Amino acid sequence: MKMTEILFDNIINTAQDCVFWKDKERRFVGVNQAFLDYYGFNSMDVLIGKTDEDMGWHNDPEPFMQDELRVLQGESTYKVHGKCIIKGEERDIIASKRPLYDGNEIVGLVGSFVDMTEVLRFKDGIKMSQIVYTEAMLRKYRYFDKLLDEIALPQILDPLTGILSRGYILDFVKSLIANEEPFTFAIIDLDNFKFINDSHGHAAGDAVLMGVTAELARYVSEYGLVGRFGGDELLLINFRDTVFHEKKSFFEDLFGSGKVFRKIFRYEDCSLFITATVGCASFPGDAGNYSDLFTLIDKTLYRGKSKGRNCYIIYEEDKHKNLEIKQMSRHGMFSAMKLIKDEVEKAHGLIGTLKAVMPVLGEEIKVSDIYYVGKSKRMHALYDAEFTEDVSDIDRLLSNEIYFDNVGENMKLTAPRLYEAFSKHALRSVLISRIGEEDDVRGYLICAGTRSHRIWQENERALLYFLSCMIYDGLKIDDEEISD
């Protein structure tokens, strides 16, 4: 049978091993669908022309580099054990590589790998931290019933959380699509999880992951399954709720009941408020194949992050079909700060400065207006000339340069006038940056939203603080201009 380009493409993209090929400089030229699924990419465009080091996939890239350099000298490798970083988690892989020739000249290399993390952990006798799913619970699904005849339960489960491991939940999803079984698919990202690890230690992070996954699995136990995609990202399959109003009701309860998210998690001497951002879509209503379905949940997840996190986004074609992740992804911090700096330097006066930087703030912080307070302690809106409120107790709230929180009891007790001003205009979540230094406070900049429980990200706080510093340091904005 003659090998055609279409046949080759079909073979490569139905292979379960992750396949890749590179040029002589070890830069990616192409990968198969299994590779994209493994790393969670929608397209190979994000890695073409880059090396492993550019992608940051290895804690110690040197062995991988030397391995590939030997292959480019004509050697072949087979089933070499290594480790790579997936979604912040170190995974065990087994890789094979060989040189690619054009005539007698080596022009690159081709390789493949499989993830052996669960297999190796099970073989080495590593104990499960917790087991959420039993064999009896999984055997009611045809895919797992057959699988459990061939391998042991611990190989299917994530060793920390006890829910389904990445490879098996993704294969299960593909089997559901092949069998034309309707379901809703969701990707869940725990908000600010890195902060928990950095502030309270990885043991606290592990405890949060174990607690959240166990609660989530119990929550959907009658009609769905949960798996770990990697790091702090989870996958959820819901067989019951597949039309919009059902999905909306499901997520409203998931977020509003305090059973899984928006709840206090206590670990040793710390209390952690756990929230998440979710993107979801359904098969076959929203997408008819795995690739398109995963693209939709990825897009809606990014949409949720761009709205301030701590929310769920249900895919709707008329709203979301034209979403592009590149458009929703923020600029790098340096780029955003450079844009703000350039606009501040060109603008005149406080109002002119704020109007000049609002396109950047609107894109990066997702706000439609900005508020400012001068020495007379009255709060004004940039675009609403009628907006003016007494916030004379705002100083009581800010012990540092930045304040961010929901409009709640803490503000009501500490700064009741400020609380009243925000409540009057239904502003439920605020980010405030001080203009000035401790002994020379000239005013405040305020970003606010009507959605409660918004989580102000570090880059958002940094940008508003940077703008405040630029305004304070800029000699063209003097006391008179900022004194209302």
BELFENMO-V83478 format. One record per residue. SS is DSSP state (alpha for helix, beta for strand, coil for the rest). NEAR is the number of other C-alpha atoms within 10 Angstrom. D_CENTER is the distance of its C-alpha to the mean C-alpha in Angstrom with 2 decimals. Layout:
ss->{SS,SS}
near->{NEAR,NEAR}
d_center->{D_CENTER,D_CENTER}
This chain:
ss->{coil,coil,coil,coil,alpha,alpha,alpha,alpha,alpha,alpha,alpha,alpha,alpha,alpha,coil,coil,coil,beta,beta,beta,beta,beta,beta,coil,coil,coil,coil,beta,beta,beta,beta,coil,alpha,alpha,alpha,alpha,alpha,alpha,alpha,coil,coil,coil,coil,alpha,alpha,alpha,coil,coil,coil,coil,coil,alpha,alpha,alpha,alpha,coil,coil,coil,coil,coil,coil,alpha,alpha,alpha,alpha,alpha,alpha,alpha,alpha,alpha,alpha,coil,coil,coil,coil,coil,beta,beta,beta,beta,beta,beta,beta,beta,beta,beta,coil,coil,beta,beta,beta,beta,beta,beta,beta,beta,beta,beta,beta,beta,beta,beta,coil,coil,beta,beta,beta,beta,beta,beta,beta,beta,beta,beta,beta,coil,alpha,alpha,alpha,alpha,alpha,alpha,alpha,coil,coil,coil,coil,coil,coil,coil,coil,coil,coil,coil,alpha,alpha,alpha,alpha,coil,coil,coil,alpha,alpha,alpha,alpha,alpha,alpha,coil,coil,coil,coil,coil,alpha,alpha,alpha,alpha,beta,coil,coil,coil,coil,coil,coil,beta,coil,alpha,alpha,alpha,alpha,alpha,alpha,alpha,alpha,alpha,alpha,alpha,alpha,alpha,coil,coil,coil,coil,beta,beta,beta,beta,beta,beta,beta,beta,coil,coil,alpha,alpha,alpha,alpha,alpha,alpha,alpha,alpha,coil,alpha,alpha,alpha,alpha,alpha,alpha,alpha,alpha,alpha,alpha,alpha,alpha,alpha,alpha,alpha,alpha,alpha,alpha,coil,coil,coil,coil,beta,beta,beta,beta,beta,beta,beta,coil,coil,beta,beta,beta,beta,beta,beta,coil,coil,coil,coil,coil,alpha,alpha,alpha,alpha,alpha,alpha,alpha,alpha,alpha,alpha,alpha,alpha,alpha,coil,coil,coil,coil,coil,coil,beta,beta,beta,beta,beta,coil,coil,beta,beta,beta,beta,beta,coil,beta,beta,beta,beta,beta,beta,beta,beta,coil,coil,coil,coil,coil,coil,alpha,alpha,alpha,alpha,alpha,alpha,alpha,alpha,alpha,alpha,alpha,alpha,alpha,alpha,alpha,alpha,alpha,coil,coil,coil,coil,coil,beta,beta,beta,coil,coil,alpha,alpha,alpha,alpha,coil,coil,coil,coil,alpha,alpha,alpha,alpha,coil,coil,coil,coil,alpha,alpha,alpha,alpha,alpha,alpha,alpha,alpha,alpha,alpha,alpha,alpha,alpha,alpha,coil,coil,alpha,alpha,alpha,alpha,alpha,alpha,alpha,alpha,alpha,alpha,alpha,alpha,alpha,alpha,alpha,alpha,alpha,coil,coil,coil,coil,coil,beta,beta,beta,coil,coil,coil,coil,beta,beta,beta,beta,coil,coil,coil,coil,coil,coil,beta,beta,beta,coil,coil,coil,alpha,alpha,alpha,coil,coil,coil,coil,coil,beta,beta,beta,beta,beta,coil,coil,alpha,alpha,alpha,alpha,alpha,alpha,coil,alpha,alpha,alpha,alpha,alpha,alpha,alpha,alpha,alpha,coil,coil,coil,coil,beta,beta,beta,beta,beta,beta,beta,beta,beta,coil,coil,beta,beta,beta,beta,beta,beta,beta,beta,beta,beta,coil,coil,coil,coil,coil,coil,coil,coil,alpha,alpha,alpha,alpha,alpha,alpha,alpha,alpha,alpha,alpha,alpha,alpha,alpha,alpha,alpha,alpha,coil,coil,coil,coil,coil,coil,coil,coil,coil,coil,coil}
near->{3,5,7,9,9,9,11,10,12,12,11,18,17,11,13,16,19,22,23,21,20,23,19,16,15,19,19,22,19,17,22,23,22,19,22,17,17,18,15,16,16,18,15,15,12,10,17,14,15,16,18,16,16,10,11,13,18,18,11,13,14,10,11,16,15,11,15,25,17,14,20,23,13,15,13,17,15,13,13,13,14,17,20,20,17,17,15,13,11,16,17,18,18,16,19,16,23,21,25,21,13,8,7,7,10,16,15,23,26,21,21,21,21,19,21,17,19,21,16,14,16,17,10,9,9,12,11,15,14,16,18,19,21,13,13,10,14,17,15,10,12,12,16,21,15,11,16,15,10,9,12,13,18,23,20,22,26,25,21,17,24,24,28,28,25,20,19,19,23,20,13,17,18,15,15,17,19,12,9,13,12,17,23,24,22,27,24,21,25,21,22,17,19,16,11,18,15,11,11,16,12,13,12,19,20,18,16,23,21,19,16,21,20,20,16,20,20,17,16,18,14,12,12,19,22,27,25,27,25,22,18,21,20,24,24,22,22,21,17,16,19,20,14,15,9,12,18,16,11,16,16,13,13,18,19,13,12,13,16,24,23,19,16,15,16,14,14,7,6,11,11,15,12,20,24,23,25,28,25,27,30,27,21,17,14,19,16,14,14,19,15,15,23,22,18,28,24,23,26,28,27,23,25,22,24,16,20,21,24,23,25,25,23,23,21,14,11,7,9,15,13,9,15,13,16,10,9,17,14,15,14,11,14,10,11,18,18,12,14,24,16,13,19,22,14,10,16,14,16,18,15,14,19,24,18,19,18,19,16,19,23,13,17,20,22,17,17,15,18,19,19,25,26,20,15,14,20,19,24,21,17,18,13,11,8,8,13,15,18,16,20,17,15,22,16,12,18,16,10,10,17,19,15,19,18,20,21,13,11,13,18,15,11,16,19,19,18,24,22,18,16,20,15,10,11,15,19,19,21,22,21,24,26,26,27,18,12,11,6,9,15,21,25,23,22,21,25,24,21,14,16,16,19,22,23,19,15,9,15,19,18,15,21,23,20,17,22,21,17,18,24,22,13,13,10,14,17,15,14,9,12,21,14,15}
d_center->{45.27,44.18,40.57,39.07,35.86,34.59,35.61,33.94,30.66,30.90,31.71,28.90,26.22,27.52,27.72,25.57,25.57,23.08,25.43,25.23,27.89,28.30,30.98,33.42,31.07,28.48,26.20,24.43,26.50,25.02,23.15,23.44,21.24,20.84,19.47,16.83,15.92,15.86,13.36,11.26,12.77,14.30,17.12,18.95,19.24,16.39,18.58,22.15,24.32,22.18,23.08,21.34,21.67,19.95,16.87,17.05,17.27,20.12,21.06,24.57,24.73,28.52,29.55,27.48,28.96,32.48,32.13,31.32,34.04,36.53,35.53,36.13,39.57,40.42,39.32,37.28,35.09,34.58,32.20,31.17,28.90,25.95,22.56,19.22,15.72,13.09,9.53,11.49,14.31,17.75,19.20,22.83,23.85,27.32,27.93,30.99,31.85,34.93,36.19,36.37,39.80,41.28,44.92,45.59,42.81,39.42,36.82,33.62,32.30,30.73,28.88,27.14,25.42,24.51,22.34,24.87,22.91,23.97,27.43,28.12,27.01,29.20,32.02,31.91,32.20,28.95,28.84,26.09,24.65,24.80,25.62,24.22,25.67,29.34,31.14,32.87,29.69,28.35,31.74,31.88,29.53,31.53,29.01,28.75,32.45,33.36,30.84,32.11,35.58,34.49,32.12,31.69,29.12,27.42,26.55,24.51,22.58,19.87,22.17,20.21,19.10,21.82,19.80,19.78,18.56,16.31,19.30,21.32,19.03,18.26,22.03,22.77,20.80,22.79,25.95,25.42,25.15,28.20,30.08,29.09,27.89,25.94,22.68,19.44,16.25,12.92,9.46,8.30,5.44,7.82,7.83,9.18,9.95,11.06,13.50,15.02,15.70,17.05,19.10,20.39,20.20,18.65,21.13,19.64,16.12,17.80,19.74,16.83,15.23,18.74,19.52,16.56,16.89,20.64,20.59,18.29,20.52,23.56,22.40,22.30,24.98,27.54,25.62,22.48,20.71,17.48,16.12,13.73,11.58,11.04,10.36,8.71,7.55,10.62,12.61,15.30,18.54,20.77,24.28,25.75,23.84,23.68,24.89,23.26,25.27,24.75,20.96,21.07,23.40,21.36,18.17,20.43,21.97,18.87,17.56,21.07,23.13,21.57,21.86,18.27,15.98,17.22,19.64,21.00,20.58,23.45,23.61,26.89,27.47,24.11,22.70,18.94,17.61,14.77,12.47,9.50,7.82,9.25,10.23,13.60,16.68,20.01,22.45,24.93,24.72,21.72,21.81,24.57,23.02,20.13,18.83,18.85,17.39,14.29,13.99,14.29,11.66,9.14,10.69,10.81,7.18,6.90,10.14,9.19,6.90,9.98,12.29,11.44,9.10,11.28,12.26,12.56,13.25,16.03,16.81,20.12,21.77,23.57,20.54,17.80,19.78,19.73,16.07,15.10,11.67,13.74,15.18,12.10,10.64,12.40,15.31,15.47,16.86,20.26,20.48,19.70,22.16,24.67,24.62,25.20,27.92,29.65,29.75,31.04,33.74,34.97,34.99,37.84,37.76,35.02,34.68,34.77,32.12,29.70,30.36,29.82,26.35,25.12,23.81,21.52,20.52,20.08,17.68,15.68,15.98,16.57,19.99,23.23,25.65,26.14,28.73,31.06,33.63,36.71,39.48,41.03,37.90,37.46,34.08,33.96,31.54,31.44,31.94,33.93,37.35,38.34,35.58,37.11,36.75,38.26,35.67,38.26,36.67,33.31,34.44,34.45,30.71,29.64,30.59,28.24,27.22,24.04,23.66,20.70,20.89,21.75,25.32,27.00,29.82,29.16,29.61,32.48,34.36,33.74,33.97,35.45,36.30,32.78,31.56,34.19,33.21,29.55,30.61,33.24,30.74,28.13,25.64,23.56,20.92,21.97,21.22,24.55,25.59,29.17,31.32,33.65,34.45,35.66,39.25,38.66,36.16,36.62,34.03,30.44,27.62,25.60,22.51,22.39,20.95,22.55,19.59,19.87,17.26,15.14,13.11,14.17,11.88,13.85,14.08,15.37,17.86,18.89,19.72,21.84,23.53,24.26,25.81,27.85,29.16,30.09,31.98,33.73,34.71,35.80,39.55,39.73,38.14,40.92,41.78,43.47,40.61,38.15,40.72,40.39}
